Amino acid sequence: MLPVPMLQRRFAALKDNKLFETFVIVVIVVSALVIGASTYDVAPGVLSVFNVLDVAVTLFFLAEITVRLLAEGSLKRFFSQPWNLFDFIIVVASLIPVEESQMALLGRLLRIFRVLRLVSIIPELRVLLNAFVQALPRMGYVSLLMFIIFYIYAAVGSILFQGVNETLWGNISVAMLTLFRVATFEDWTDVMYETMDVYPLSWAYYLSFIFVIAFIFLNMMIGIVLETLQKEHERLDLEEGSGEVAEVHWIREHTEAMEQRLERIERLLLAERRAGDSHRRDRNSGPE
């Protein structure tokens, strides 16, 4: 029987094996395709095949998460990583039976989320998701300011254009929906021309709204996401030791180490010079 450390090393080697990771990705894709295909009207025989594949995929995911758990060698270390916890929840949720029962619908819904495991396996997708999560707080403030602008314009539009079209400007809630249509450029010119028949200068209302919302705030959103994405890429390059960021970090570390060595050498030389001066003074001040 193999000792525990050797088994752990073997499981770790299997977990980090690129072929094994590729096979896991293929299984996840197959699982997603099976879920999508099962939404069509298929023959009972084909549906039975889909059920067998679903069970096989569930068992494979259970074995794969067990391998990763044994490779870590510690439950605390395994669950301290958010992506491991995410995968574990998805796998446990997949164990809910899908037979005709009260939990059948929940089991089918939870199996849809197995495709999200691609995010935890592919590093590039993890970077995108991490960047999105990191950008959410800053995007929230921009969204709040956008809502304020929406609210002001909707109130003005409801007051001015309610008599033109009750359906589009009847109250502030409907007016905000109309402005959302304008912001997404969904036949917004029809809305504008309708109000221009009554208020010829109302084009300024729409153009100013589009300029503020579509050109300024949406570009601010894009800028926040791009900035956060760049920071996530730099962090990933730093962890992997590749890219310009890792090179700059390596140069900075070695430069600091060289500065510390030079400071030590300078202190030693200064101490040696002081000792030499003290020795000469002692010799000169001695009896003749």
Backbone bond lengths (Angstrom), bond angles and torsions (degrees), N, CA, C in turn:
res aa  C-N    CA-C-N  psi(-1)  N-CA   C-N-CA  omega(-1)  CA-C   N-CA-C  phi
1 M - - - 1.463 - - 1.526 109.69 -
2 L 1.350 117.03 133.08 1.454 120.60 -176.74 1.523 110.48 -73.98
3 P 1.335 117.45 142.48 1.465 119.65 177.04 1.526 110.82 -66.32
4 V 1.342 114.66 159.54 1.460 120.80 -176.36 1.525 112.71 -60.78
5 P 1.354 120.51 -45.42 1.468 118.92 179.08 1.525 113.00 -58.72
6 M 1.333 117.71 -38.64 1.453 120.08 179.91 1.528 110.66 -67.47
7 L 1.342 116.74 -40.60 1.467 119.60 176.33 1.525 111.30 -62.30
8 Q 1.319 116.07 -40.90 1.460 119.75 179.57 1.521 110.81 -63.29
9 R 1.353 117.13 -40.75 1.457 120.29 178.40 1.519 110.83 -64.55
10 R 1.321 116.91 -38.38 1.464 119.89 179.84 1.524 111.01 -67.89
11 F 1.325 116.32 -41.71 1.461 119.04 177.04 1.532 110.62 -65.00
12 A 1.321 117.45 -38.09 1.464 120.50 178.35 1.527 110.69 -65.48
13 A 1.339 116.66 -40.27 1.459 119.87 177.53 1.527 111.05 -64.36
14 L 1.338 116.52 -38.58 1.466 120.17 177.83 1.521 110.78 -66.91
15 K 1.317 116.58 -40.12 1.469 120.09 -179.51 1.522 111.50 -64.34
16 D 1.326 117.37 -38.01 1.469 121.86 -177.90 1.520 112.83 -87.33
17 N 1.322 116.78 -2.21 1.460 119.63 -179.57 1.532 110.20 -68.69
18 K 1.327 116.90 128.05 1.463 121.40 -177.56 1.529 111.83 -64.77
19 L 1.334 116.40 -36.34 1.461 119.27 178.41 1.524 110.86 -64.28
20 F 1.336 115.85 -40.21 1.459 120.21 178.24 1.529 110.72 -65.13
21 E 1.336 117.37 -41.95 1.459 120.78 178.08 1.532 110.86 -63.10
22 T 1.333 116.25 -40.35 1.466 119.57 178.18 1.523 111.09 -63.30
23 F 1.338 116.06 -40.59 1.456 119.72 179.21 1.532 110.90 -64.88
24 V 1.327 117.05 -38.06 1.463 120.58 177.26 1.527 110.17 -62.51
25 I 1.331 116.63 -42.34 1.467 120.46 178.27 1.525 110.73 -61.63
26 V 1.340 116.55 -42.47 1.466 120.62 179.07 1.524 110.31 -61.66
27 V 1.331 117.19 -42.51 1.466 121.13 179.51 1.523 110.45 -63.42
28 I 1.325 117.44 -40.31 1.467 120.38 178.99 1.525 110.20 -63.58
29 V 1.337 117.01 -42.98 1.462 120.60 179.23 1.533 110.11 -64.06
30 V 1.340 116.64 -43.84 1.465 120.29 178.22 1.533 110.17 -60.70
31 S 1.323 116.96 -41.01 1.460 120.67 178.39 1.524 111.03 -60.92
32 A 1.335 116.50 -42.94 1.470 119.74 178.43 1.522 111.32 -64.48
33 L 1.334 116.98 -40.50 1.463 120.44 179.37 1.530 111.24 -65.64
34 V 1.320 116.98 -38.80 1.468 120.33 178.39 1.525 110.55 -64.05
35 I 1.331 116.79 -42.04 1.464 120.12 178.82 1.526 110.41 -63.31
36 G 1.336 116.14 -41.95 1.458 119.08 179.28 1.515 112.30 -67.39
37 A 1.331 116.75 -41.11 1.466 119.91 -178.99 1.518 111.80 -68.01
38 S 1.322 117.02 -30.21 1.476 119.55 -178.15 1.520 112.27 -71.72
39 T 1.335 118.06 -10.86 1.465 120.05 177.29 1.523 112.04 -78.94
40 Y 1.339 117.54 -12.87 1.466 120.72 178.05 1.533 109.72 -87.71
41 D 1.320 114.73 165.82 1.460 120.54 174.14 1.526 108.78 -79.56
42 V 1.308 116.43 107.39 1.462 121.61 -177.00 1.522 109.00 -121.69
43 A 1.322 114.35 163.41 1.463 120.09 179.71 1.526 110.28 -66.85
44 P 1.321 117.18 152.91 1.478 119.26 179.42 1.516 113.14 -57.98
45 G 1.349 118.12 -33.99 1.463 120.35 178.49 1.516 111.94 -65.12
46 V 1.335 115.73 -42.65 1.473 119.64 178.02 1.519 110.32 -65.75
47 L 1.325 116.46 -38.49 1.465 120.06 178.52 1.524 111.14 -63.53
48 S 1.331 116.50 -35.38 1.468 119.96 176.51 1.525 110.73 -65.30
49 V 1.336 116.03 -39.40 1.473 119.97 176.58 1.520 110.34 -62.20
50 F 1.332 116.97 -41.91 1.463 121.05 178.53 1.533 110.74 -61.68
51 N 1.326 116.52 -39.78 1.465 119.65 179.10 1.522 111.39 -65.09
52 V 1.345 116.03 -39.43 1.475 119.88 177.99 1.524 109.68 -65.08
53 L 1.330 116.09 -43.20 1.467 119.21 178.43 1.524 111.21 -63.06
54 D 1.317 116.70 -37.69 1.462 120.13 179.18 1.519 110.74 -63.95
55 V 1.319 116.90 -42.79 1.469 120.00 177.50 1.522 110.55 -64.23
56 A 1.347 116.89 -42.29 1.466 120.50 -179.69 1.531 110.68 -63.33
57 V 1.324 116.82 -41.89 1.462 120.38 178.84 1.528 110.62 -64.63
58 T 1.308 116.52 -41.51 1.470 120.20 179.02 1.525 111.27 -62.14
59 L 1.329 116.65 -43.60 1.465 120.27 178.75 1.522 111.07 -65.82
60 F 1.340 116.59 -38.21 1.470 119.24 178.45 1.525 110.67 -64.66
61 F 1.331 116.73 -43.70 1.464 119.33 178.67 1.524 111.04 -62.61
62 L 1.326 116.16 -37.31 1.461 119.89 177.95 1.526 110.68 -64.49
63 A 1.330 116.99 -42.23 1.467 120.70 177.96 1.527 110.63 -67.06
64 E 1.324 116.88 -39.13 1.469 120.54 -177.87 1.523 111.49 -66.79
65 I 1.347 117.09 -42.67 1.465 119.60 179.08 1.524 110.14 -68.83
66 T 1.343 117.64 -29.63 1.464 120.77 176.08 1.522 110.79 -67.80
67 V 1.334 116.53 -40.76 1.466 120.66 176.83 1.522 110.60 -60.80
68 R 1.303 116.81 -45.07 1.464 119.97 -179.86 1.523 111.40 -66.12
69 L 1.330 116.25 -36.34 1.462 119.93 178.40 1.524 111.12 -66.47
70 L 1.331 117.22 -43.92 1.465 120.71 178.63 1.519 111.38 -69.06
71 A 1.330 117.25 -30.97 1.460 120.29 178.51 1.521 111.70 -66.41
72 E 1.331 117.22 -34.37 1.469 120.63 177.86 1.522 110.97 -70.08
73 G 1.330 116.71 -35.14 1.457 120.20 178.84 1.508 114.99 77.42
74 S 1.331 117.11 0.49 1.466 120.14 -178.77 1.522 108.55 -153.39
75 L 1.317 116.37 129.08 1.459 120.11 178.33 1.525 110.99 -64.94
76 K 1.317 116.65 -39.57 1.457 120.33 -179.41 1.519 110.70 -63.32
77 R 1.335 117.21 -44.26 1.459 120.41 179.46 1.530 111.26 -67.51
78 F 1.331 116.31 -35.16 1.463 119.86 -179.60 1.528 110.96 -67.38
79 F 1.335 116.19 -49.36 1.466 119.27 -175.68 1.528 112.38 -80.93
80 S 1.319 118.64 -6.91 1.464 119.83 175.10 1.524 111.85 -74.56
81 Q 1.328 116.70 -14.97 1.461 121.11 177.73 1.528 108.89 -93.57
82 P 1.328 117.95 120.88 1.478 120.49 -174.66 1.523 113.72 -58.12
83 W 1.332 117.26 -37.72 1.461 118.69 -177.91 1.525 111.43 -69.29
84 N 1.323 117.94 -33.31 1.469 119.98 174.45 1.516 111.42 -64.76
85 L 1.319 116.12 -41.49 1.460 120.10 177.72 1.518 110.83 -63.68
86 F 1.331 116.30 -40.37 1.467 120.58 178.46 1.529 110.88 -61.99
87 D 1.342 117.03 -47.51 1.459 120.41 178.80 1.526 111.82 -62.31
88 F 1.324 116.36 -39.37 1.463 120.23 -179.35 1.534 110.61 -63.40
89 I 1.323 117.16 -41.76 1.467 120.39 179.23 1.525 110.80 -64.68
90 I 1.336 116.44 -41.58 1.466 120.00 179.63 1.525 110.58 -63.55
91 V 1.335 116.88 -42.25 1.465 120.29 -178.61 1.523 110.57 -67.62
92 V 1.327 117.49 -43.51 1.467 120.54 179.35 1.524 110.49 -63.97
93 A 1.330 116.57 -38.51 1.468 119.56 178.35 1.516 111.58 -65.11
94 S 1.341 116.97 -29.60 1.460 120.41 179.75 1.522 112.05 -70.25
95 L 1.312 118.16 -15.77 1.460 120.98 -178.89 1.524 112.70 -78.20
96 I 1.343 117.47 -8.09 1.467 119.89 177.58 1.520 108.73 -67.01
97 P 1.315 119.43 127.58 1.474 121.27 -177.59 1.519 111.40 -65.50
98 V 1.349 114.39 148.67 1.459 120.32 -178.00 1.522 111.80 -108.63
99 E 1.336 117.62 12.90 1.455 118.51 176.54 1.527 109.22 -68.19
100 E 1.313 114.09 170.81 1.460 119.42 -178.50 1.524 109.34 -65.72
101 S 1.280 115.34 99.00 1.459 121.24 179.24 1.519 107.85 -155.91
102 Q 1.328 115.52 -179.58 1.454 119.08 179.48 1.510 112.24 -66.97
103 M 1.351 117.96 -25.34 1.463 121.78 -179.28 1.527 112.26 -93.39
104 A 1.331 117.08 1.75 1.467 119.47 -174.99 1.520 111.14 -63.44
105 L 1.334 116.62 -47.15 1.461 120.08 -178.43 1.521 110.98 -63.66
106 L 1.334 117.20 -42.33 1.463 120.77 178.28 1.526 110.72 -63.22
107 G 1.340 117.05 -40.61 1.460 120.10 178.94 1.504 112.17 -62.65
108 R 1.331 117.34 -41.66 1.463 119.94 178.99 1.527 111.45 -66.32
109 L 1.331 115.54 -40.01 1.461 118.80 179.51 1.530 111.38 -64.77
110 L 1.337 116.52 -41.51 1.457 119.82 -178.47 1.522 111.23 -68.29
111 R 1.324 118.05 -30.31 1.460 120.28 178.58 1.523 112.17 -66.68
112 I 1.328 116.74 -24.25 1.461 119.64 177.84 1.517 110.63 -62.51
113 F 1.327 116.33 -33.60 1.462 120.44 -175.92 1.525 112.55 -75.99
114 R 1.332 118.03 -2.93 1.457 118.99 177.15 1.515 111.84 -64.88
115 V 1.341 116.45 -25.50 1.462 118.72 178.77 1.528 111.04 -66.28
116 L 1.350 116.96 -21.74 1.459 119.83 177.28 1.527 112.47 -67.07
117 R 1.323 117.31 -13.50 1.459 119.57 177.94 1.523 111.40 -65.65
118 L 1.325 116.89 -18.72 1.469 119.14 173.91 1.520 111.01 -59.76
119 V 1.333 115.49 -32.93 1.465 119.65 -179.90 1.522 110.86 -65.42
120 S 1.324 116.62 -40.08 1.464 120.12 -177.65 1.522 112.84 -74.95
121 I 1.336 117.37 -19.81 1.460 120.45 -176.68 1.532 111.73 -94.71
122 I 1.325 116.61 -40.77 1.469 120.95 -177.26 1.527 108.93 -88.05
123 P 1.337 119.47 117.29 1.474 121.45 -175.88 1.523 113.17 -59.74
124 E 1.338 117.66 -38.25 1.456 120.00 -178.54 1.528 111.75 -61.98
125 L 1.325 116.25 -38.03 1.466 119.14 177.48 1.525 111.04 -69.21
126 R 1.337 116.45 -34.87 1.466 119.18 176.43 1.523 110.65 -63.32
127 V 1.339 116.49 -39.07 1.459 119.96 178.54 1.523 110.53 -62.57
128 L 1.339 116.81 -43.57 1.462 120.17 179.53 1.520 111.66 -62.72
129 L 1.333 116.62 -44.69 1.455 119.69 -178.96 1.525 111.31 -68.31
130 N 1.327 117.49 -40.38 1.467 120.37 177.56 1.523 110.74 -62.63
131 A 1.337 116.19 -40.48 1.463 119.62 178.31 1.523 110.59 -63.49
132 F 1.332 116.16 -40.35 1.470 119.61 178.97 1.533 110.68 -63.47
133 V 1.338 116.63 -44.30 1.472 120.10 -179.19 1.528 110.39 -65.70
134 Q 1.342 116.88 -41.46 1.457 120.20 179.60 1.523 111.98 -66.13
135 A 1.336 116.62 -30.50 1.468 120.18 -177.60 1.525 112.77 -82.53
136 L 1.338 117.76 -15.56 1.459 120.64 -175.07 1.538 113.92 -57.29
137 P 1.353 119.76 -45.43 1.471 117.56 -179.16 1.525 113.14 -60.04
138 R 1.347 116.84 -44.59 1.460 119.53 -179.91 1.525 110.87 -69.07
139 M 1.329 117.24 -37.13 1.457 120.19 176.62 1.523 111.10 -66.15
140 G 1.333 116.46 -28.16 1.462 119.57 178.71 1.520 111.98 -63.89
141 Y 1.335 117.32 -40.19 1.462 120.15 178.18 1.522 111.31 -67.02
142 V 1.338 116.04 -39.90 1.462 119.31 176.76 1.523 110.28 -64.00
143 S 1.331 116.29 -41.11 1.462 120.15 178.84 1.532 111.04 -63.73
144 L 1.328 116.60 -38.31 1.465 119.98 178.28 1.522 110.66 -62.76
145 L 1.333 116.54 -43.64 1.466 119.77 177.96 1.526 111.03 -65.67
146 M 1.336 116.99 -37.53 1.464 120.31 175.68 1.521 110.97 -62.13
147 F 1.312 117.12 -40.41 1.468 120.57 179.11 1.527 110.58 -63.25
148 I 1.329 116.47 -39.02 1.459 119.50 178.15 1.529 110.65 -62.75
149 I 1.352 115.96 -43.94 1.465 119.65 178.14 1.527 110.46 -63.85
150 F 1.340 116.28 -42.84 1.465 120.38 176.34 1.527 110.46 -57.08
151 Y 1.312 116.38 -45.16 1.465 121.03 -176.14 1.526 110.81 -63.89
152 I 1.325 116.42 -43.20 1.469 120.14 -179.39 1.524 110.42 -64.52
153 Y 1.328 116.43 -48.29 1.464 119.88 -179.37 1.525 111.01 -65.15
154 A 1.352 117.18 -36.64 1.465 119.69 179.34 1.523 110.98 -66.11
155 A 1.331 116.90 -39.47 1.461 119.74 178.34 1.527 110.87 -64.39
156 V 1.321 115.79 -43.68 1.472 119.60 178.14 1.526 110.62 -63.80
157 G 1.331 116.46 -44.87 1.455 119.58 -179.44 1.511 112.64 -64.42
158 S 1.327 117.19 -38.99 1.458 120.07 179.59 1.528 111.27 -65.52
159 I 1.328 116.39 -37.23 1.468 120.03 179.35 1.526 111.52 -70.10
160 L 1.337 116.67 -42.19 1.466 120.56 -174.73 1.520 113.30 -81.34
161 F 1.342 116.98 -41.19 1.461 120.01 -167.33 1.535 113.51 -108.43
162 Q 1.311 118.16 8.75 1.464 119.78 -178.70 1.531 111.20 -61.51
163 G 1.328 116.18 -36.83 1.457 119.40 179.46 1.515 113.19 -74.80
164 V 1.332 117.54 -17.41 1.458 120.72 179.89 1.519 110.74 -78.57
165 N 1.325 116.79 -47.76 1.469 121.27 -179.12 1.526 107.82 -148.74
166 E 1.316 115.32 105.38 1.460 120.38 -179.02 1.520 111.82 -64.96
167 T 1.338 116.45 -31.48 1.459 120.71 -177.00 1.525 111.64 -67.40
168 L 1.331 116.52 -37.90 1.471 120.41 -176.18 1.521 113.19 -92.81
169 W 1.320 118.34 -26.64 1.469 120.87 -173.51 1.522 112.36 -129.48
170 G 1.332 118.21 22.56 1.465 121.45 -174.25 1.515 114.08 -62.26
171 N 1.327 118.50 -37.78 1.464 122.28 177.87 1.525 107.93 -148.79
172 I 1.291 115.22 177.71 1.462 118.49 -172.97 1.524 112.12 -69.40
173 S 1.328 118.09 -30.95 1.463 120.47 178.44 1.520 110.96 -67.01
174 V 1.342 116.30 -47.11 1.461 120.48 178.68 1.529 109.66 -65.51
175 A 1.315 117.00 -36.64 1.463 120.33 179.36 1.527 111.42 -64.26
176 M 1.332 116.74 -36.50 1.467 119.60 177.78 1.526 110.38 -66.92
177 L 1.326 117.39 -37.88 1.468 119.95 175.76 1.527 110.48 -64.60
178 T 1.325 117.02 -39.20 1.461 120.38 177.45 1.526 110.97 -64.41
179 L 1.313 116.51 -40.32 1.462 119.95 178.09 1.523 111.48 -67.60
180 F 1.327 117.28 -33.17 1.461 119.46 174.93 1.526 109.94 -64.00
181 R 1.317 116.24 -39.32 1.469 120.11 174.45 1.515 110.63 -61.35
182 V 1.323 117.14 -40.87 1.468 120.43 177.82 1.521 110.79 -65.13
183 A 1.329 116.68 -41.55 1.469 120.54 -178.17 1.518 112.32 -65.78
184 T 1.330 117.44 -29.43 1.473 121.09 178.70 1.527 111.71 -92.07
185 F 1.350 116.93 5.77 1.466 122.92 176.85 1.527 112.84 60.10
186 E 1.336 116.55 32.35 1.458 121.56 178.69 1.539 108.57 -89.93
187 D 1.362 116.82 93.83 1.462 122.96 179.91 1.523 112.13 51.62
188 W 1.342 115.51 38.01 1.457 118.73 -176.58 1.528 112.20 -69.71
189 T 1.336 116.39 -24.64 1.467 118.34 179.81 1.522 111.24 -66.82
190 D 1.352 117.44 -31.66 1.466 119.20 177.02 1.515 111.11 -63.00
191 V 1.338 116.00 -39.92 1.468 120.38 177.83 1.521 110.03 -65.09
192 M 1.331 116.44 -42.39 1.468 120.32 -177.45 1.525 111.23 -67.06
193 Y 1.333 117.90 -45.78 1.459 120.44 -177.81 1.528 111.77 -64.63
194 E 1.337 116.15 -31.42 1.460 119.47 178.61 1.519 111.05 -64.51
195 T 1.323 117.49 -42.80 1.468 120.12 179.36 1.528 111.71 -77.14
196 M 1.335 116.65 -26.39 1.466 119.06 178.95 1.522 111.71 -68.74
197 D 1.321 117.75 -23.05 1.466 119.41 175.98 1.517 111.64 -64.45
198 V 1.335 116.73 -27.56 1.463 121.26 179.34 1.522 110.51 -100.94
199 Y 1.346 116.11 -43.12 1.467 122.03 179.32 1.523 108.28 -119.55
200 P 1.327 118.08 95.17 1.483 120.61 -174.73 1.527 113.84 -58.25
201 L 1.319 118.24 -28.91 1.466 121.20 -178.52 1.527 112.99 -90.58
202 S 1.308 118.23 8.79 1.472 119.94 -178.62 1.524 112.86 -68.42
203 W 1.341 117.37 -11.43 1.470 119.71 176.55 1.531 110.85 -59.75
204 A 1.335 116.91 -31.50 1.461 119.95 179.43 1.530 110.65 -64.24
205 Y 1.307 117.08 -34.23 1.470 121.98 177.84 1.523 110.51 -61.28
206 Y 1.319 117.17 -47.62 1.467 121.41 -177.59 1.526 111.87 -71.53
207 L 1.314 116.50 -44.97 1.463 119.25 -177.26 1.525 111.64 -65.17
208 S 1.333 116.50 -39.51 1.467 118.23 178.01 1.523 110.80 -66.54
209 F 1.320 116.63 -38.54 1.475 119.70 177.91 1.520 111.10 -63.85
210 I 1.324 117.25 -45.98 1.462 120.79 179.92 1.521 110.78 -63.53
211 F 1.332 116.76 -40.43 1.463 119.42 -179.81 1.523 111.15 -62.86
212 V 1.325 117.29 -42.82 1.462 120.43 -177.44 1.527 111.17 -71.60
213 I 1.335 116.63 -47.64 1.468 120.58 -173.39 1.518 111.72 -79.46
214 A 1.333 117.11 -55.46 1.464 120.89 -171.99 1.518 112.57 -76.36
215 F 1.317 118.07 -36.03 1.458 120.57 -173.90 1.530 113.39 -94.25
216 I 1.309 117.90 -30.85 1.471 120.08 -176.21 1.521 110.84 -99.75
217 F 1.327 117.21 -60.21 1.464 119.69 -173.21 1.522 112.44 -68.71
218 L 1.319 117.96 -41.20 1.464 119.11 179.00 1.518 111.15 -65.73
219 N 1.330 117.64 -36.83 1.468 119.91 175.74 1.520 111.35 -69.02
220 M 1.316 116.89 -30.54 1.464 119.38 173.72 1.522 110.16 -64.87
221 M 1.322 117.25 -40.97 1.468 121.38 176.48 1.526 110.54 -59.51
222 I 1.332 115.91 -46.96 1.464 120.13 -179.48 1.529 110.41 -63.21
223 G 1.319 116.60 -40.34 1.462 119.87 179.25 1.522 112.34 -63.19
224 I 1.334 116.96 -40.16 1.466 120.84 178.53 1.519 110.48 -63.61
225 V 1.333 116.86 -44.55 1.464 120.72 -179.54 1.531 110.49 -64.79
226 L 1.320 118.16 -43.50 1.464 120.73 -179.25 1.524 111.20 -65.15
227 E 1.321 117.06 -40.85 1.469 120.20 178.82 1.526 111.05 -63.49
228 T 1.329 115.88 -44.37 1.464 119.86 179.40 1.520 110.82 -66.57
229 L 1.328 116.76 -38.97 1.467 120.49 178.82 1.522 111.05 -63.79
230 Q 1.317 117.02 -39.79 1.467 120.12 177.69 1.529 111.00 -63.78
231 K 1.332 117.27 -40.55 1.465 120.11 178.76 1.532 110.71 -65.32
232 E 1.338 117.06 -38.17 1.460 120.09 179.13 1.520 111.14 -66.85
233 H 1.330 116.93 -39.29 1.465 120.08 176.39 1.534 110.71 -64.13
234 E 1.325 116.62 -40.78 1.468 119.81 178.19 1.522 110.83 -64.06
235 R 1.340 116.38 -40.23 1.467 119.47 178.89 1.524 110.88 -65.24
236 L 1.344 117.05 -40.68 1.460 120.55 178.72 1.526 110.83 -65.75
237 D 1.331 117.57 -42.30 1.470 120.69 177.62 1.523 110.91 -62.52
238 L 1.337 115.84 -37.03 1.465 119.78 179.50 1.520 110.72 -67.30
239 E 1.340 117.27 -40.01 1.460 120.54 178.59 1.525 111.44 -67.70
240 E 1.336 117.17 -38.43 1.456 120.61 -178.72 1.524 113.10 -85.22
241 G 1.343 117.04 -9.95 1.455 119.82 179.64 1.510 114.10 72.58
242 S 1.319 117.47 31.67 1.458 121.47 -179.34 1.521 108.90 -132.11
243 G 1.343 114.69 162.24 1.456 119.44 178.04 1.519 112.76 88.05
244 E 1.332 115.27 174.12 1.459 121.21 -177.08 1.526 111.57 -65.95
245 V 1.325 116.56 -36.13 1.468 119.68 -179.02 1.519 110.66 -62.67
246 A 1.342 117.25 -42.63 1.459 120.51 178.71 1.524 111.03 -65.80
247 E 1.342 116.66 -38.16 1.462 119.69 178.32 1.521 111.06 -65.21
248 V 1.334 116.01 -43.91 1.473 119.11 178.31 1.522 110.47 -62.91
249 H 1.348 116.72 -40.52 1.467 120.37 178.12 1.529 110.67 -63.54
250 W 1.340 117.50 -40.72 1.464 121.28 178.99 1.524 110.38 -64.65
251 I 1.324 116.85 -43.44 1.473 120.58 179.12 1.517 110.56 -63.80
252 R 1.339 116.93 -40.92 1.464 120.04 -179.79 1.521 110.82 -64.85
253 E 1.339 117.07 -43.66 1.462 120.01 179.59 1.526 111.26 -62.28
254 H 1.350 116.53 -45.63 1.463 119.25 -178.80 1.528 111.17 -69.63
255 T 1.321 117.20 -32.58 1.466 119.39 176.64 1.518 110.53 -65.99
256 E 1.341 116.68 -43.03 1.464 119.58 177.01 1.523 111.39 -63.55
257 A 1.342 116.75 -38.20 1.461 119.52 178.32 1.521 110.77 -65.34
258 M 1.339 117.18 -41.04 1.464 120.64 178.02 1.521 111.05 -65.09
259 E 1.332 117.20 -39.29 1.462 120.05 177.60 1.526 110.75 -62.83
260 Q 1.323 117.02 -41.04 1.456 119.94 177.98 1.526 111.40 -63.74
261 R 1.344 116.76 -41.76 1.473 119.42 177.58 1.520 110.96 -62.85
262 L 1.341 116.25 -43.67 1.466 119.31 179.71 1.524 111.08 -63.22
263 E 1.346 116.78 -37.69 1.462 119.16 177.68 1.524 110.84 -64.90
264 R 1.346 117.10 -40.58 1.471 119.38 177.60 1.519 111.21 -64.51
265 I 1.335 116.73 -42.75 1.471 119.75 178.74 1.511 110.56 -63.40
266 E 1.344 116.00 -40.18 1.462 119.34 179.22 1.525 111.02 -64.26
267 R 1.337 116.68 -40.21 1.466 119.60 177.96 1.521 111.05 -65.80
268 L 1.336 116.57 -40.16 1.466 119.07 178.43 1.526 111.53 -64.42
269 L 1.349 116.15 -43.39 1.465 119.40 178.86 1.521 110.97 -64.02
270 L 1.327 116.76 -40.11 1.461 120.22 178.73 1.516 110.96 -65.06
271 A 1.357 115.96 -42.72 1.465 119.05 178.41 1.526 110.66 -64.59
272 E 1.358 116.44 -39.54 1.467 119.25 178.85 1.522 111.42 -65.93
273 R 1.337 116.84 -39.24 1.460 119.49 179.25 1.527 110.76 -66.94
274 R 1.328 116.74 -39.89 1.464 119.53 177.90 1.520 110.98 -64.70
275 A 1.352 116.02 -38.93 1.459 118.59 178.57 1.523 110.56 -65.27
276 G 1.349 116.28 -39.03 1.461 119.52 177.96 1.514 112.19 -65.73
277 D 1.333 116.46 -41.20 1.473 119.24 178.31 1.514 110.75 -64.90
278 S 1.331 116.75 -39.91 1.469 120.00 179.30 1.525 110.09 -65.46
279 H 1.353 116.52 -38.62 1.456 119.38 179.03 1.523 111.17 -65.38
280 R 1.318 117.88 -40.16 1.464 120.71 179.23 1.514 110.81 -67.56
281 R 1.343 117.30 -38.97 1.460 118.86 179.05 1.523 110.79 -64.88
282 D 1.349 115.68 -40.03 1.455 119.01 178.76 1.534 110.99 -64.06
283 R 1.328 115.46 -38.18 1.474 118.15 -178.53 1.520 110.66 -71.63
284 N 1.342 117.26 -37.02 1.447 119.44 -179.33 1.525 112.93 -73.08
285 S 1.332 114.94 -29.34 1.463 118.30 -178.88 1.524 113.04 -87.62
286 G 1.329 118.53 3.24 1.460 122.23 -178.73 1.530 111.60 -76.14
287 P 1.367 118.68 172.18 1.481 121.59 179.62 1.508 111.15 -65.56
288 E 1.344 115.76 142.39 1.456 120.93 -179.12 1.525 109.88 -81.60
